[in-house]
Amino acid sequence: MPTQFHPVTYTHSEPRAPRDRWDRLDALRGLAMVWMTAFHFCFDLSYLQLWRQDFYRNPVWTWQRTAIVSLFLLCAGLAQAAAHSKQTSAARFCRRWLQVAGCALLVSAGSYLVFPNSYIYFGVLHGMAVMLLLLRLMQGWSNRLLFSLAVLCLLAPGLYQYVASGLPASLVELLNAKAFSPLGLVTRKPATEDFVPLLPWLGIMLLGFQIGRHQIAKSGAWLPGYLARPAQNALCRSLAWLGRHSLSYYMLHQLVLMGGLMLLVLLLPTALD
């Protein structure tokens, strides 16, 4: 059933986003990309032993990673709600999905070259590709059912950890294995540089989709009008542009960061001689 929200009126002095985009949602996604870039820059400094930090256990870094991934997936859910309201074609969805899935494979290949013992086999793009397919199948479900499933997804890993000690050891080890760990029911984190399993992260995307769809269908709701409103300043417009090109940026930013820092490490001793 098609849904509508109140249109936004643009003046000639306001920059226009593409007609099928929510400008401020793109800006929010762009903010997540900037935060991710700062996080990865610090990680690269640590990896190159320029600034020692524990990115795997220190809450300063682990909580930041959780917040960045949550913001990114929440934006993805909201974007899918907007696409659903505009009845985006299956062909367009498939094109975008193939881009995400293809980039996920490239991430696996590239990370294997740098981290052969902990390469990324189910990171954020792998998780996104699977979650987008699941969300496409569930978009006809009721808001109540989607919300219930989102809460269940968020709670499932913690509940599993609680009962795992009482389950057969063979089942626990099977779920810990690389083939089944993307489900997210694990008792230990796999040896990988990025891990975004379906549980609990599907719950975040479902919440974004459910909230967005509920707001779009609600007459006079504030969220769709706010997110579709054009960016008002240069910073917001820059973030919106970045959000509209987030996949390309994601694929390139670490090449620039890590490559630049490695070049600096090579040249700095020579410059000091």
Protein Blocks (a to p, Z undefined) as FASTA:
>chain_A
ZZddddddddfklccddfkbcfklmmmmmmmmmmmmmmmmmmmmmmnopagcdfklmmkl
mmmmmmmmmmmmmmmmmmmmmmmmnopafklmmmmmmmmmmmmmmmmmmmmmmmmmlccf
bdfklmmmmmmmmmmmmmmpcfklmmmmmmmmmmmmmmmmmmmmmpcfklmmmmmpmklm
mnopafbdcddfbdcdfblklmmmmmmmmmmmmmmmpghiaklmmmmpccfbfklmmmmm
mmmmmmmmmmmmmmmmmmmmmmmmmmmmmmmZZ
